[in-house]
Amino acid sequence: MQSDASRLIIEYLIRDASSEAICDRGGRVLTPQDQAIRAQLIIPEQRELFDYWRAKCTDQRFPVRADIQPAEIKSLLPSISLLDVLGPEPLHLRVRLAGTRLRDYFGIETTGRCLDDFELGDQRGYWEAAYREVIEGERPAQGVVPLVPWAQPHVFQFWLRLPLVDADGRIVMVLGHDAFLQSEKAHALASRANQRIA
């Protein structure tokens, strides 16, 4: 799903990474792919959540839901979401938990609802591709998109999605963080950010 430009950016970031190793909060060296994703996160809270999630990964697997402790990420909770993966074909996701900031921007409570319940218009394919990147691609994904489906095209949604697994290593949940920015600064950041899924 990545564009040629996205691949070039990632290859550039990997090639030009400094010789000094970049480590997560657990002291493990980040892979080139993790370094590339982290470098694209322009929202500090999303870098914080990515680092937290990465520190919970083991060499064998992504974190399980029990590894994510709300008390350890208190300041991020208003912007956090957890989605259950109910089925891959067709892609079926249910919002298990959505922070208050999501309700504030979407104007509705999303907890307990399925992704299919939302009228996403032209962005439906975008969001399906984003979640498939996480679930089928088995890797984090991030991007930025205007809130057009929610009648707020002047607001940009900077999003991060991270896989969570069950005891057998299957991706069964997606941990999300969303930041909403409006203003000239948001437009400038959005033009800098990769609007494609990375």
NUTI-784087 format. One record per residue: x negated, y negated, z negated of N, C-alpha, C in turn; residue in one letter. Coordinates in steps of 0.02 Angstrom, whole numbers, padded with zeros to 5 digits, always signed. Layout:
BEGIN
XYZXYZXYZA
...
// end
This chain:
BEGIN
-00040+00060+00000+00000+00000+00000-00043-00064+00000M
-00108-00057-00010-00150-00117-00012-00163-00142+00058Q
-00164-00208+00064-00182-00238+00128-00257-00234+00138S
-00279-00247+00200-00351-00247+00214-00385-00301+00172D
-00352-00358+00163-00382-00412+00123-00391-00390+00051A
-00341-00354+00023-00347-00329-00046-00405-00281-00053S
-00411-00236-00004-00467-00188-00007-00534-00225-00004R
-00538-00276+00039-00601-00313+00045-00617-00349-00021L
-00566-00378-00052-00577-00412-00116-00602-00362-00168I
-00570-00304-00172-00590-00254-00221-00661-00230-00207I
-00676-00216-00143-00744-00194-00125-00795-00249-00142E
-00778-00312-00130-00823-00367-00147-00835-00370-00222Y
-00781-00364-00261-00788-00366-00333-00830-00309-00359L
-00820-00250-00329-00859-00192-00351-00932-00201-00332I
-00946-00222-00270-01014-00231-00246-01051-00285-00285R
-01015-00340-00300-01048-00397-00330-01042-00399-00406D
-01017-00345-00435-01014-00344-00508-01085-00349-00535A
-01092-00385-00589-01160-00395-00616-01188-00328-00637S
-01254-00326-00644-01287-00264-00663-01272-00247-00736S
-01249-00296-00774-01232-00285-00843-01165-00248-00846E
-01161-00192-00881-01101-00152-00884-01045-00190-00921A
-00985-00183-00895-00927-00212-00928-00892-00156-00965I
-00878-00169-01030-00849-00117-01072-00780-00138-01095C
-00739-00087-01113-00673-00101-01142-00682-00110-01217D
-00625-00121-01252-00628-00132-01325-00655-00072-01362R
-00651-00013-01332-00677+00048-01363-00751+00059-01348G
-00782+00014-01310-00852+00020-01295-00868+00062-01234G
-00817+00090-01200-00828+00130-01140-00837+00084-01080R
-00881+00103-01035-00893+00064-00975-00833+00068-00929V
-00810+00011-00904-00754+00011-00858-00776+00036-00790L
-00732+00074-00758-00746+00098-00690-00744+00038-00643T
-00773+00044-00584-00768-00011-00535-00695-00030-00519P
-00651+00020-00516-00580+00006-00503-00549-00034-00560Q
-00565-00015-00622-00539-00052-00680-00567-00123-00681D
-00631-00130-00664-00661-00197-00662-00626-00240-00610Q
-00609-00210-00552-00576-00248-00499-00507-00270-00521A
-00468-00225-00551-00401-00244-00575-00407-00299-00628I
-00453-00290-00676-00460-00339-00730-00479-00407-00702R
-00523-00408-00651-00545-00472-00622-00487-00509-00589A
-00436-00473-00568-00379-00504-00535-00326-00531-00584Q
-00333-00513-00647-00285-00536-00697-00303-00607-00719L
-00262-00655-00699-00278-00724-00715-00241-00749-00777I
-00195-00708-00804-00160-00725-00865-00198-00693-00924I
-00223-00732-00971-00264-00704-01026-00229-00648-01065P
-00163-00655-01077-00127-00603-01113-00126-00537-01075E
-00126-00542-01009-00127-00480-00969-00196-00447-00971Q
-00249-00487-00973-00315-00458-00982-00319-00425-01051R
-00290-00457-01102-00290-00429-01169-00253-00362-01171E
-00194-00359-01139-00156-00296-01138-00193-00243-01098L
-00223-00262-01041-00261-00214-01001-00318-00185-01042F
-00355-00228-01077-00411-00205-01119-00387-00159-01174D
-00331-00176-01205-00301-00135-01258-00282-00066-01229Y
-00247-00066-01173-00225-00004-01141-00286+00038-01122W
-00336+00006-01093-00396+00042-01070-00433+00073-01129R
-00434+00038-01186-00466+00065-01246-00429+00127-01272A
-00365+00133-01257-00326+00191-01279-00332+00250-01230K
-00361+00239-01172-00372+00293-01124-00427+00338-01150C
-00424+00402-01132-00479+00447-01146-00511+00464-01079T
-00565+00502-01080-00597+00523-01018-00551+00568-00977D
-00504+00602-01011-00461+00650-00977-00393+00622-00957Q
-00370+00567-00990-00301+00546-00975-00289+00472-00994R
-00232+00449-00967-00205+00384-00986-00176+00391-01057F
-00160+00335-01090-00129+00339-01156-00059+00370-01153P
-00038+00399-01209+00031+00420-01218+00067+00363-01254V
+00133+00365-01255+00172+00311-01286+00151+00300-01359R
+00138+00354-01395+00120+00348-01467+00054+00312-01477A
+00012+00309-01426-00052+00273-01431-00042+00198-01434D
+00013+00174-01407+00027+00102-01403+00063+00082-01467I
+00028+00045-01510+00055+00025-01575+00076-00049-01573Q
+00141-00062-01577+00165-00131-01575+00130-00178-01623P
+00113-00154-01682+00080-00196-01732+00012-00220-01708A
-00018-00183-01661-00084-00202-01636-00081-00253-01579E
-00021-00264-01552-00013-00312-01496+00045-00359-01509I
+00054-00378-01572+00112-00419-01593+00124-00480-01549K
+00071-00517-01535+00079-00580-01498+00103-00568-01426S
+00095-00507-01401+00115-00492-01332+00186-00466-01326L
+00216-00446-01382+00281-00411-01381+00337-00448-01344L
+00344-00514-01348+00399-00546-01312+00396-00536-01236P
+00337-00521-01209+00329-00513-01137+00318-00441-01115S
+00326-00394-01162+00313-00323-01149+00377-00288-01126I
+00368-00239-01082+00423-00195-01063+00397-00123-01062S
+00442-00077-01073+00428-00005-01066+00483+00024-01022L
+00463+00058-00969+00511+00090-00925+00500+00165-00924L
+00555+00203-00930+00552+00275-00925+00555+00294-00852D
+00513+00341-00832+00515+00369-00764+00563+00428-00766V
+00623+00419-00737+00673+00471-00739+00669+00518-00679L
+00639+00494-00625+00632+00535-00566+00593+00501-00512G
+00552+00540-00475+00510+00510-00424+00545+00502-00356P
+00590+00547-00338+00623+00545-00273+00698+00555-00281E
+00738+00506-00272+00716+00436-00264+00688+00409-00330P
+00649+00357-00323+00619+00327-00382+00674+00302-00428L
+00672+00325-00490+00725+00308-00538+00691+00289-00604H
+00699+00226-00624+00668+00199-00685+00721+00168-00729L
+00715+00177-00795+00761+00146-00842+00720+00104-00891R
+00743+00044-00904+00710-00001-00952+00724+00024-01022V
+00673+00049-01056+00681+00072-01125+00678+00013-01173R
+00635-00034-01157+00625-00092-01201+00605-00151-01158L
+00633-00209-01173+00614-00270-01138+00609-00326-01189A
+00552-00360-01189+00542-00416-01236+00589-00474-01223G
+00595-00516-01273+00642-00571-01270+00626-00621-01214T
+00563-00628-01197+00544-00675-01144+00573-00653-01077R
+00578-00588-01066+00608-00563-01003+00682-00582-01000L
+00717-00573-01056+00787-00592-01058+00795-00668-01046R
+00750-00707-01074+00754-00779-01066+00749-00799-00992D
+00705-00767-00955+00696-00786-00885+00746-00752-00838Y
+00763-00689-00853+00810-00654-00809+00882-00674-00823F
+00894-00699-00883+00962-00722-00900+01008-00665-00920G
+00983-00604-00925+01023-00546-00946+00979-00500-00988I
+01012-00458-01027+00976-00406-01065+00964-00348-01017E
+00901-00329-01009+00884-00275-00963+00875-00208-00998T
+00867-00208-01064+00857-00145-01101+00915-00098-01089T
+00898-00035-01073+00948+00017-01062+00973+00021-00990G
+00953-00026-00949+00977-00027-00879+00924+00003-00833R
+00947+00027-00776+00902+00057-00727+00882+00004-00676C
+00823+00014-00646+00799-00032-00596+00849-00041-00539L
+00884+00013-00523+00934+00011-00469+00993-00035-00486D
+01004-00050-00550+01060-00092-00571+01050-00165-00552D
+00989-00185-00537+00974-00255-00525+00977-00272-00451F
+01007-00328-00436+01010-00352-00366+00945-00388-00351E
+00899-00352-00320+00833-00380-00307+00825-00406-00236L
+00876-00398-00195+00873-00425-00127+00812-00402-00088G
+00779-00450-00057+00720-00435-00016+00661-00408-00056D
+00663-00416-00122+00608-00393-00164+00615-00321-00187Q
+00670-00287-00170+00679-00218-00192+00621-00174-00168R
+00603-00179-00105+00547-00139-00078+00481-00156-00112G
+00472-00220-00128+00411-00242-00162+00405-00207-00229Y
+00459-00209-00269+00457-00179-00335+00452-00103-00332W
+00485-00072-00285+00478+00001-00277+00406+00019-00261E
+00374-00019-00216+00304-00007-00199+00259-00017-00260A
+00274-00068-00300+00234-00081-00360+00236-00022-00409A
+00297+00002-00422+00303+00058-00469+00275+00123-00439Y
+00282+00133-00375+00252+00192-00343+00176+00190-00348R
+00148+00130-00343+00075+00122-00350+00052+00148-00418E
+00091+00133-00469+00074+00155-00537+00087+00230-00546V
+00146+00252-00525+00167+00321-00538+00134+00371-00491I
+00137+00358-00426+00109+00405-00378+00034+00392-00367E
+00015+00329-00368-00056+00312-00360-00096+00324-00423G
-00060+00334-00478-00091+00348-00543-00143+00297-00562E
-00122+00233-00561-00168+00180-00579-00129+00116-00597R
-00162+00071-00632-00130+00007-00648-00115-00032-00584P
-00067-00077-00589-00051-00122-00533-00034-00190-00562A
-00046-00241-00521-00029-00309-00543-00011-00350-00481Q
+00022-00406-00493+00039-00450-00437+00075-00512-00462G
+00099-00550-00414+00137-00611-00430+00190-00618-00377V
+00249-00639-00399+00306-00645-00353+00352-00700-00380V
+00383-00739-00335+00431-00789-00359+00495-00755-00384P
+00529-00787-00430+00590-00759-00459+00651-00774-00415L
+00645-00761-00351+00699-00774-00303+00762-00735-00321V
+00758-00669-00336+00819-00632-00352+00856-00659-00413P
+00822-00694-00455+00853-00720-00516+00868-00795-00509W
+00871-00818-00447+00890-00888-00430+00843-00939-00461A
+00778-00921-00466+00728-00967-00492+00666-00964-00448Q
+00671-00984-00384+00615-00978-00339+00555-01022-00357P
+00564-01069-00402+00510-01113-00424+00470-01082-00481H
+00493-01025-00507+00458-00990-00561+00423-00930-00532V
+00360-00921-00551+00321-00864-00527+00313-00813-00583F
+00325-00750-00567+00319-00695-00613+00251-00661-00600Q
+00205-00669-00647+00140-00636-00645+00150-00572-00685F
+00141-00514-00652+00158-00451-00685+00099-00403-00686W
+00100-00359-00736+00051-00305-00744+00090-00243-00763L
+00074-00186-00730+00106-00122-00746+00052-00070-00758R
+00059-00032-00813+00009+00017-00835+00042+00084-00848L
+00012+00139-00825+00042+00205-00835+00032+00232-00906P
+00083+00266-00930+00080+00304-00993+00101+00376-00977L
+00070+00424-01009+00081+00494-00992+00112+00533-01050V
+00134+00595-01034+00156+00641-01086+00098+00686-01105D
+00110+00735-01148+00057+00779-01172+00025+00819-01115A
+00062+00829-01060+00036+00867-01003+00000+00822-00952D
-00004+00757-00966-00039+00711-00921+00004+00684-00865G
+00069+00696-00865+00114+00669-00814+00134+00598-00832R
+00136+00554-00784+00157+00485-00797+00233+00485-00807I
+00253+00468-00868+00323+00469-00887+00349+00401-00908V
+00304+00353-00917+00324+00285-00936+00278+00235-00903M
+00303+00174-00897+00263+00119-00871+00267+00062-00922V
+00209+00041-00945+00202-00015-00991+00192-00078-00949L
+00233-00129-00961+00228-00190-00922+00218-00252-00963G
+00190-00302-00931+00184-00368-00960+00201-00418-00904H
+00243-00466-00921+00263-00517-00872+00253-00586-00902D
+00222-00629-00863+00214-00700-00881+00250-00740-00829A
+00285-00792-00850+00324-00834-00804+00297-00905-00807F
+00277-00930-00749+00249-00997-00746+00285-01038-00693L
+00297-01100-00710+00324-01147-00661+00283-01211-00665Q
+00282-01248-00613+00244-01310-00609+00192-01305-00554S
+00157-01360-00545+00104-01361-00495+00049-01311-00512E
+00035-01303-00578-00016-01255-00598+00004-01185-00577K
+00067-01167-00585+00090-01101-00565+00082-01091-00490A
+00099-01142-00451+00091-01137-00379+00017-01128-00360H
-00027-01164-00395-00098-01158-00381-00124-01089-00399A
-00103-01063-00458-00124-00996-00479-00096-00943-00432L
-00033-00951-00412-00002-00902-00368-00037-00900-00300A
-00059-00957-00276-00095-00957-00212-00164-00926-00219S
-00193-00929-00280-00257-00897-00293-00249-00822-00304R
-00193-00804-00335-00181-00734-00352-00162-00694-00290A
-00170-00630-00295-00152-00586-00241-00078-00571-00246N
-00038-00597-00199+00034-00584-00202+00051-00514-00180Q
+00004-00480-00151+00012-00410-00134+00000-00369-00197R
+00021-00308-00196+00011-00263-00252-00061-00240-00252I
-00093-00245-00309-00163-00223-00314-00170-00170-00366A
// end
